[in-house]
Amino acid sequence: MQEFTLEEVAKFNGRDGQKAYVVYSGKVYDVTDSDFWDEGEHMGLHKAGVDLTESLDMEAPHETEALEDYPVVGIIKDKE
């Protein structure tokens, strides 16, 4: 499985033809094809290319199982 840094994930912001990736609990999800992530933005609340772990745990009106519908394309590599 591919390893990413948060800086690398930030490049996948869903804008200008880029794929849209989000991070949750150390896993990198590809939400590019989701109708809920138009142009890298989700419901005007979240942007692609970032770690959403904290905000999803605290603010999301849905369970995190919603991410299970999207492919995991990698993990966040441990800081060395």
C-alpha positions in Angstrom: 0.0 0.0 0.0 1.3 3.4 -0.9 2.5 5.7 2.0 1.8 9.4 1.9 2.8 12.4 4.1 0.1 14.9 4.9 2.0 17.3 2.6 1.7 14.8 -0.3 -2.0 14.3 0.3 -2.6 18.1 0.2 -1.8 18.0 -3.5 -4.9 15.9 -4.1 -7.4 18.6 -3.4 -9.9 17.9 -6.2 -9.3 21.1 -8.0 -7.9 21.8 -11.4 -8.3 18.2 -12.5 -6.5 16.7 -9.4 -7.9 13.7 -7.7 -9.6 14.3 -4.3 -8.1 12.4 -1.3 -9.0 12.7 2.3 -7.4 11.2 5.4 -9.2 9.5 8.3 -7.5 7.6 11.1 -4.3 7.2 9.1 -6.0 5.9 5.9 -6.1 7.9 2.6 -9.4 7.6 0.8 -10.0 8.5 -2.8 -13.3 10.5 -2.9 -12.8 11.8 -6.5 -15.8 10.1 -8.0 -18.2 11.1 -5.2 -21.0 13.5 -6.0 -20.6 14.7 -2.4 -17.1 15.9 -3.1 -17.6 18.3 -6.0 -14.4 20.2 -6.9 -12.8 18.9 -3.8 -15.3 20.3 -1.4 -17.9 18.4 0.7 -21.1 20.2 1.6 -19.3 23.5 2.0 -17.8 22.2 5.2 -14.7 20.1 4.3 -12.0 20.3 1.7 -10.1 17.4 0.1 -6.4 17.1 0.6 -6.6 17.2 4.4 -6.8 15.0 7.5 -10.4 15.0 8.5 -10.0 12.7 11.5 -10.7 15.3 14.2 -13.5 17.2 12.4 -15.3 14.0 11.4 -15.1 12.6 15.0 -16.5 15.9 16.4 -18.8 17.5 13.7 -20.0 15.0 11.0 -23.7 14.4 11.0 -23.1 10.9 9.7 -21.1 8.0 10.9 -17.5 7.5 9.6 -18.7 4.3 8.0 -19.7 6.6 5.1 -16.0 6.5 4.1 -16.1 2.7 3.6 -17.8 3.3 0.2 -14.5 4.8 -1.1 -11.3 3.1 -2.0 -8.4 3.3 0.4 -5.4 4.3 -1.8 -2.8 4.5 1.0 -1.8 5.2 4.5 -0.1 8.1 6.3 3.5 7.2 6.9 4.8 7.5 10.4 6.9 10.5 11.2 10.5 9.4 11.6 
